[in-house]
């Protein structure tokens, strides 16, 4: 996290192969200083190379992960 935080309102989006789905945020308007936010995985194709992206003071990508069918 940045030492000089200028925006504490966060947005989390799902990315696949580096393409961010900014039109369908998983969470938005939360305080990034809370340290966590609850999201629900949307109905998407199974596969790998997914990541969560946090926008707030800066953009942060999670490690890549796989989504499997239930």
N, C-alpha and C positions, 0 to 999 in steps of 0.2 A: 504494500500500500504506500502511496505517495506520502512524503513527510509534510508537504504543504497541501492539504486537502482543500479543494475549492468547490467541489460538488459532492455532497453526501447522499444524494438520491440515486439509487441504483436501478439498473435494468439488467435482467438475465435473458439471454436468447440461446437457442440451440443452433449449433453450426454442424454442417456435414460437408466433409471434404473442403473445409475452409470457407464455405459459403454460409454466411450468417443470415438466419431467418428473422430479420429485424421487424418484419410486418406482423409477427406473432410472438411477442415476448412471453416468456414463461413466468416472469415476475417483473413488476415495475413499481417505482415510487417508494421503495423501502429504503431505510437508512443503512448505508453500507457499513457504518460503524457498529451495527448490531452483530456483525460477524457471521450471520447465517440468514437464509431465507428458505421457506418451504416452497417447492414447486411440484407440479404433477407432470409426469412424462406424457407428452401428447401422442396421439396415434400417428406413428411414422413407420416407414419401412424398416425391417430389421436390417442390421448391418453394422459395420465398424466405421471408424474414422469420424465418430461424432465427438463433439466437445461442447461444453457450456462456456459462454462468453459473458463476463461481467463488465458492464459499462457503468461508470460512475466517475470517479476522478480520472481514471484511465481504463483502457480495455485490457482485460486479463482473460486468457484462454486456459481452460482446464486441460489436463492430460486427455488424450483421445481415449474413447471407450466404445464398447459395443452395446447395441440395443438388441435384445432377443425377444422373440414372440413368447407370450405367456402360455 
